[in-house]
Every structure is written in structure tokens, then in C-alpha cells.
Amino acid sequence: MANVSAQYSVIVTIELDARQEPLGKLTAAIAGAGGQIVAVDLIPGAGAEGKRVREFTIDATDPEHWERILRGMGSVRGARVVEYQDRTMQMHRGGKISVENKYPVKTRDDLSMAYTPGVARVCMSIHEERSRAFEYTIKKNTVAVVSDGTAVLGLGDIGPEAAMPVMEGKCMLFKEFAGVDAFPICLDTKDPDEIVRAVQLMAPTFGGINLEDISAPRCFEIEDRLKDLINIPVFHDDQHGTAVVTMAALFNALKIIDKPIEELRVLMVGIGAAGVAVTKMMLAAGLTHVVGCDRKGALSTTR
């Protein structure tokens, strides 16, 4: 059986007979079905007279595994399964990010400063010197996470709407680990010209562009063109994010074994966006021999 995982975590609400609460039998039934109990919580005041309601948080291997766990719990005398919730789907319900005000708007004075008439002074200051947008707007700390949904995780071309949960997740990482505000932009086009134009038009709003999950080789052209067209940083995560962490691991490994990078011989399996970027960064770091292998098994020597 595959390992249990939080990605298949489920909350099971179950009603128990309070006179002879079969908690021990329930936990045994869950363990017997291969589930892993994460938490057990009592819901105060819930349930009919003589009943108690508990929520079991359980990690499983897949939705079919849930069915086996639920059947095991339901077979315990004195226990009735009320409902269950997919925790991952529940986390995404309504989206995972939101926009919040930094200052309260409770009085007429608040409105006068945040909006009209006071905001006009700020607008004219930026009009006089456009770079002031980095000081007086969200621009300095806001990144656009842009995708066309053509190379999402290992799922492939699933479209812009289906790509949104991944882009929202990337925005969460920006905020959680760097304190940077980010917003997902999923474009309904696969045309590089339209993608470049769309990002160019929205660039005044953002301090940086994070390209995400755009298929190769289009991603190379889009990034290069945007770097020439707009005056804010452009980063393609699938290329450079992967390359950076790969090189960090490689450099640390070389320190441990006390070996220079020039002595390595590297086989790169998969020459997509990430493979190309990793290879380029390895060559820039001094690696002298890289062999690439595409999906059909064809080999090519980089240097």
C-alpha cells in the first residue's frame, strides 16, 4: 500500500453513544483499515441527548482508501458516521488568498485620505515622477504570478482555470516565506505574442513578474522578450527556481566530498525548461561535460 499523505487527509464527523463511547474500538478500526489518525476532537454541545460528536482527522492514501476507513468506522457498534470532508478540497474552497486593507476606513477623514480628495495629491506626485509608484503604491512589494496553464506541475496542459490553484499556492509561498504580496494571473491564450503583450500592459501595477508553468520552448521566448520590454524583474520559476535549488544542492554535495565541479560528468534526463536552465547554470559554474537525454532517449553532448 502507498504511504498515507496529508494530501488525502479527511475529517470524519461521527456520532457516538455517550453511555458506552466506543472510542478505543474506533481507533482500532481506523488503524486496521490503514488510516493514520492525526487528531481527535470533541464537538461540544453537538449531537442528540445521550450522544457525543467527535471529529477524526485521518490521513489516507487515496479516495478509495477513505471508503475502507469509513466502512471500518461505521461497523463499530454505537458509532454512526455523520459526514466526511476532503481537507485539501476544503482548503481551496473560495480560493486560498485574499486582499485586505492595511488601514481602517471608518471615518470621513479616513475616506478623505485613502480616496478622494486626498488621493489626488498622491496621483499627481506619481504623475510628476513615475518611479514614485514604488514608494506610494503596492508596486514595490507586489508580484504577478503569470501562467497560461500549459505545463502545470506534472499534469500538463490543463488550461488557465485549472492552473489557478497552483498559482494561488505560489502566491501563498511568496507571502509566507518572503513577506511579498503576489497575485495569480492566468491568461486564456497560448500565443506568445498575446502573453508578452498582456504582461507588458499590466507591468505598471507590479514590481516583478513570476512566469509559471508555461510550456517549453515558448517559455524561453516569452521571458527573453519581456526582459527587453519592461523595466521590472522577470523570473521564470520552472527554469531559474529549479536551477537555483539544484545548484545549491550540488555545491553542498561537492563541499562534502571535496571535489571540484570541473571533474563532474552529468547526465541531464529531460531537456525541458528546467533541464535547460540547470544545464546553463552548471556550465556557468564551471562544469565542462553535460550529456542531455530527451524524452525519446536521444543523447546530445552540451560540451
RODO-2510 file (C-alpha; in nm, 4 decimals, decimal comma):
residues 303
     n   res          X          Y          Z
     1     m     0,0000     0,0000     0,0000
     2     a     0,1215     0,3505    -0,0783
     3     n     0,2181     0,5773     0,2093
     4     v    -0,0535     0,7848     0,3706
     5     s    -0,0319     1,1552     0,2959
     6     a    -0,1831     1,4840     0,4097
     7     q    -0,2918     1,5481     0,0505
     8     y    -0,5549     1,2785     0,1132
     9     s    -0,6448     1,3941     0,4620
    10     v    -1,0110     1,3647     0,5597
    11     i    -1,2184     1,4858     0,8548
    12     v    -1,4789     1,2323     0,9606
    13     t    -1,7628     1,3507     1,1843
    14     i    -1,9047     1,0648     1,3864
    15     e    -2,1829     1,0389     1,6460
    16     l    -2,1132     0,8124     1,9434
    17     d    -2,3219     0,6609     2,2209
    18     a    -2,2188     0,8654     2,5264
    19     r    -2,3058     0,5830     2,7704
    20     q    -2,0515     0,3422     2,6260
    21     e    -1,8414     0,5538     2,3916
    22     p    -1,6523     0,3089     2,1673
    23     l    -1,3506     0,5355     2,1157
    24     g    -1,0943     0,2588     2,1508
    25     k    -1,2753     0,0368     1,9013
    26     l    -1,2957     0,3253     1,6550
    27     t    -0,9242     0,3966     1,6674
    28     a    -0,8573     0,0256     1,6228
    29     a    -1,0896     0,0177     1,3208
    30     i    -0,9103     0,3134     1,1633
    31     a    -0,5691     0,1574     1,2225
    32     g    -0,6964    -0,1749     1,0901
    33     a    -0,8022    -0,0038     0,7669
    34     g    -0,4557     0,1508     0,7293
    35     g    -0,5527     0,5066     0,8183
    36     q    -0,3309     0,7359     1,0242
    37     i    -0,5068     0,9377     1,2953
    38     v    -0,3823     1,2983     1,3096
    39     a    -0,6304     1,4391     1,5628
    40     v    -0,9490     1,3547     1,7527
    41     d    -1,1673     1,6472     1,8642
    42     l    -1,4856     1,6580     2,0742
    43     i    -1,7529     1,8943     1,9367
    44     p    -1,9129     2,0492     2,2490
    45     g    -2,2924     2,0689     2,2519
    46     a    -2,3357     1,8748     1,9288
    47     g    -2,5454     1,5617     1,8957
    48     a    -2,8748     1,4433     2,0387
    49     e    -2,9324     1,3598     2,4029
    50     g    -2,7131     1,0704     2,5098
    51     k    -2,4824     1,1207     2,2132
    52     r    -2,1397     1,2739     2,1623
    53     v    -1,9979     1,4021     1,8367
    54     r    -1,6307     1,3758     1,7555
    55     e    -1,4228     1,4722     1,4532
    56     f    -1,1434     1,2401     1,3439
    57     t    -0,8715     1,3848     1,1206
    58     i    -0,7224     1,0964     0,9263
    59     d    -0,4504     1,0741     0,6603
    60     a    -0,5025     0,8174     0,3848
    61     t    -0,3509     0,7087     0,0539
    62     d    -0,6332     0,7999    -0,1876
    63     p    -1,0140     0,8482    -0,2001
    64     e    -1,0691     0,4712    -0,2317
    65     h    -0,8830     0,4320     0,0963
    66     w    -1,1319     0,6709     0,2573
    67     e    -1,4102     0,4281     0,1719
    68     r    -1,2352     0,1427     0,3525
    69     i    -1,1739     0,3610     0,6569
    70     l    -1,5361     0,4809     0,6658
    71     r    -1,6691     0,1278     0,6365
    72     g    -1,4484     0,0223     0,9271
    73     m    -1,5635     0,3140     1,1432
    74     g    -1,9283     0,2600     1,0523
    75     s    -1,9099    -0,1060     1,1517
    76     v    -1,8312    -0,0192     1,5154
    77     r    -2,1357    -0,0660     1,7361
    78     g    -2,2535     0,2603     1,8948
    79     a    -2,0928     0,4740     1,6239
    80     r    -2,2591     0,6468     1,3272
    81     v    -2,0691     0,8307     1,0559
    82     v    -2,2409     1,1671     1,0032
    83     e    -2,0251     1,3135     0,7229
    84     y    -1,6729     1,3458     0,5943
    85     q    -1,4791     1,6331     0,4353
    86     d    -1,1854     1,6282     0,1974
    87     r    -0,9435     1,8639     0,3758
    88     t    -0,7473     1,9549     0,0634
    89     m    -1,0568     2,0475    -0,1367
    90     q    -1,1948     2,2355     0,1636
    91     m    -0,8731     2,4421     0,1894
    92     h    -0,9167     2,5544    -0,1714
    93     r    -1,2875     2,6370    -0,1425
    94     g    -1,3311     3,0050    -0,2275
    95     g    -0,9590     3,0347    -0,3047
    96     k    -0,6577     3,0381    -0,0727
    97     i    -0,5666     3,4075    -0,0804
    98     s    -0,7459     3,7364    -0,0205
    99     v    -0,6883     4,1134    -0,0403
   100     e    -0,7041     4,3085     0,2851
   101     n    -0,6828     4,6778     0,3710
   102     k    -0,3721     4,7958     0,5559
   103     y    -0,5570     5,0883     0,7155
   104     p    -0,9102     5,1146     0,8555
   105     v    -1,1728     5,3155     0,6691
   106     k    -1,4154     5,4107     0,9435
   107     t    -1,4460     5,7876     0,9347
   108     r    -1,4858     6,0700     0,6856
   109     d    -1,1226     6,1650     0,7464
   110     d    -1,0130     5,8114     0,6590
   111     l    -1,2020     5,8322     0,3311
   112     s    -1,0604     6,1764     0,2562
   113     m    -0,7040     6,0465     0,2833
   114     a    -0,7461     5,6985     0,1331
   115     y    -0,9672     5,8167    -0,1506
   116     t    -1,0943     6,1494    -0,2771
   117     p    -0,9941     6,4274    -0,2395
   118     g    -0,6612     6,3413    -0,0705
   119     v    -0,5600     6,0663    -0,3109
   120     a    -0,5342     6,3188    -0,5938
   121     r    -0,2197     6,4697    -0,4374
   122     v    -0,0541     6,1269    -0,4433
   123     c    -0,1613     6,0670    -0,8038
   124     m    -0,0108     6,3961    -0,9189
   125     s     0,3122     6,3249    -0,7316
   126     i     0,3498     5,9983    -0,9246
   127     h     0,2495     6,1748    -1,2464
   128     e     0,5415     6,4120    -1,1960
   129     e     0,7839     6,1253    -1,1321
   130     r     0,6701     5,7731    -1,2292
   131     s     0,9298     5,5998    -1,0112
   132     r     0,7407     5,7265    -0,7055
   133     a     0,4896     5,4465    -0,7710
   134     f     0,7364     5,2206    -0,5903
   135     e     0,7046     5,4435    -0,2835
   136     y     0,3351     5,5328    -0,2786
   137     t     0,1598     5,2216    -0,4178
   138     i     0,1668     4,8461    -0,3713
   139     k     0,4036     4,8169    -0,6687
   140     k     0,7235     4,7857    -0,4668
   141     n     0,6090     4,4690    -0,2882
   142     t     0,3736     4,3028    -0,5375
   143     v     0,4486     4,0267    -0,7872
   144     a     0,2295     3,8907    -1,0668
   145     v     0,2353     3,5105    -1,0940
   146     v     0,1553     3,4618    -1,4631
   147     s     0,0635     3,1359    -1,6364
   148     d    -0,1211     3,0075    -1,9409
   149     g    -0,1814     2,6653    -1,7832
   150     t     0,0163     2,4710    -2,0452
   151     a     0,2692     2,2948    -1,8191
   152     v     0,1128     2,2704    -1,4731
   153     l     0,3083     2,0521    -1,2307
   154     g     0,3067     1,7020    -1,3806
   155     l    -0,0441     1,7497    -1,5152
   156     g     0,0477     1,9137    -1,8467
   157     d    -0,1769     2,1443    -2,0481
   158     i    -0,4870     2,1746    -1,8289
   159     g    -0,5881     2,5326    -1,9083
   160     p    -0,5848     2,8648    -1,7199
   161     e    -0,8755     2,7970    -1,4836
   162     a    -0,7335     2,4638    -1,3677
   163     a    -0,3934     2,6284    -1,3200
   164     m    -0,5314     2,8818    -1,0710
   165     p    -0,4946     2,6656    -0,7553
   166     v    -0,1232     2,6247    -0,8273
   167     m    -0,0768     2,9957    -0,8914
   168     e    -0,2645     3,0772    -0,5696
   169     g    -0,0349     2,8363    -0,3878
   170     k     0,2714     3,0113    -0,5274
   171     c     0,1283     3,3440    -0,4047
   172     m     0,0920     3,1914    -0,0583
   173     l     0,4611     3,0938    -0,0630
   174     f     0,5657     3,4466    -0,1603
   175     k     0,3692     3,5877     0,1335
   176     e     0,4568     3,3237     0,3918
   177     f     0,8301     3,2963     0,3288
   178     a     0,9253     3,6381     0,1919
   179     g     0,6501     3,8785     0,3002
   180     v     0,5849     3,9618    -0,0654
   181     d     0,2295     4,0167    -0,1884
   182     a     0,1551     3,8207    -0,5052
   183     f    -0,1487     3,7778    -0,7263
   184     p    -0,2284     3,4984    -0,9742
   185     i    -0,2820     3,5973    -1,3387
   186     c    -0,3952     3,3079    -1,5588
   187     l    -0,4214     3,4023    -1,9272
   188     d    -0,6615     3,2381    -2,1718
   189     t    -0,4137     3,2222    -2,4585
   190     k    -0,1202     3,0116    -2,5729
   191     d     0,0056     3,2721    -2,8178
   192     p     0,3477     3,4061    -2,7050
   193     d     0,2732     3,7444    -2,8638
   194     e    -0,0504     3,7802    -2,6657
   195     i     0,1138     3,6658    -2,3405
   196     v     0,4003     3,9116    -2,3837
   197     r     0,1591     4,1931    -2,4650
   198     a    -0,0683     4,1135    -2,1697
   199     v     0,2227     4,1152    -1,9230
   200     q     0,3624     4,4320    -2,0782
   201     l     0,0286     4,6072    -2,0307
   202     m    -0,0059     4,5056    -1,6647
   203     a     0,3578     4,5756    -1,5728
   204     p     0,2873     4,9248    -1,4255
   205     t     0,0935     4,7575    -1,1422
   206     f     0,3627     4,5144    -1,0301
   207     g     0,7190     4,5234    -0,9016
   208     g     0,8099     4,1916    -1,0602
   209     i     0,6797     3,9167    -1,2902
   210     n     0,6966     3,5480    -1,1978
   211     l     0,6269     3,3347    -1,5048
   212     e     0,4941     2,9945    -1,4034
   213     d     0,4066     2,6659    -1,5746
   214     i     0,4385     2,7863    -1,9348
   215     s     0,5467     2,5070    -2,1670
   216     a     0,8803     2,4922    -2,3474
   217     p     1,0090     2,6190    -2,5828
   218     r     0,7589     2,9094    -2,5717
   219     c     0,8654     2,9985    -2,2172
   220     f     1,2193     3,0904    -2,3313
   221     e     1,0961     3,3357    -2,5924
   222     i     0,8370     3,4909    -2,3613
   223     e     1,0873     3,5511    -2,0826
   224     d     1,3567     3,6934    -2,3108
   225     r     1,1171     3,9311    -2,4826
   226     l     0,9695     4,0559    -2,1551
   227     k     1,3132     4,1260    -2,0108
   228     d     1,3770     4,3567    -2,3049
   229     l     1,0352     4,5238    -2,2978
   230     i     0,9620     4,6019    -1,9317
   231     n     1,1692     4,7675    -1,6608
   232     i     1,0864     4,5317    -1,3722
   233     p     1,2417     4,1903    -1,2932
   234     v     1,1110     3,8884    -1,4902
   235     f     1,1678     3,5419    -1,3455
   236     h     1,0606     3,2055    -1,4875
   237     d     1,0253     2,9782    -1,1874
   238     d     1,0326     2,6496    -1,3787
   239     q     1,3716     2,7444    -1,5199
   240     h     1,5562     2,9502    -1,2666
   241     g     1,3878     2,8438    -0,9441
   242     t     1,4691     2,4808    -1,0223
   243     a     1,8215     2,5687    -1,1332
   244     v     1,8974     2,7653    -0,8162
   245     v     1,7938     2,4879    -0,5749
   246     t     1,9683     2,2239    -0,7883
   247     m     2,2926     2,4174    -0,7852
   248     a     2,2661     2,4798    -0,4115
   249     a     2,2371     2,1042    -0,3526
   250     l     2,5219     2,0340    -0,5946
   251     f     2,7587     2,2881    -0,4380
   252     n     2,6892     2,1494    -0,0889
   253     a     2,7498     1,7935    -0,2080
   254     l     3,0788     1,8962    -0,3697
   255     k     3,1905     2,0567    -0,0436
   256     i     3,1206     1,7344     0,1446
   257     i     3,3147     1,5122    -0,0973
   258     d     3,5823     1,7805    -0,1603
   259     k     3,5583     1,7572    -0,5372
   260     p     3,5775     2,0422    -0,7915
   261     i     3,2819     2,0891    -1,0238
   262     e     3,5118     2,0665    -1,3274
   263     e     3,5617     1,6939    -1,2602
   264     l     3,1924     1,6068    -1,2795
   265     r     3,0234     1,4308    -1,5691
   266     v     2,6483     1,4990    -1,5618
   267     l     2,3616     1,3259    -1,7410
   268     m     2,0593     1,5558    -1,7653
   269     v     1,7426     1,3496    -1,8089
   270     g     1,4775     1,5694    -1,9692
   271     i     1,5706     1,8824    -2,1602
   272     g     1,2671     2,0935    -2,0867
   273     a     1,2585     2,4373    -1,9278
   274     a     1,4142     2,3191    -1,6014
   275     g     1,6728     2,0952    -1,7681
   276     v     1,7931     2,3715    -1,9987
   277     a     1,8233     2,6248    -1,7162
   278     v     2,0034     2,3807    -1,4852
   279     t     2,2469     2,2923    -1,7644
   280     k     2,3182     2,6588    -1,8393
   281     m     2,3833     2,7349    -1,4732
   282     m     2,6104     2,4307    -1,4357
   283     l     2,8139     2,5406    -1,7378
   284     a     2,8380     2,8935    -1,5991
   285     a     2,9668     2,7466    -1,2709
   286     g     3,2499     2,5643    -1,4476
   287     l     3,1090     2,2227    -1,5409
   288     t     3,2751     2,1029    -1,8615
   289     h     3,0798     1,7946    -1,9663
   290     v     2,6990     1,7570    -1,9713
   291     v     2,5052     1,4941    -2,1647
   292     g     2,1352     1,5574    -2,2212
   293     c     1,8700     1,2920    -2,2731
   294     d     1,5312     1,3877    -2,4162
   295     r     1,2015     1,2019    -2,3622
   296     k     1,2754     0,9670    -2,6532
   297     g     1,6126     0,8711    -2,5094
   298     a     1,8203     1,0639    -2,7642
   299     l     2,1530     1,1870    -2,6272
   300     s     2,3274     1,5129    -2,7024
   301     t     2,6544     1,6437    -2,5624
   302     t     2,6414     2,0007    -2,4406
   303     r     3,0147     2,0475    -2,4057
***
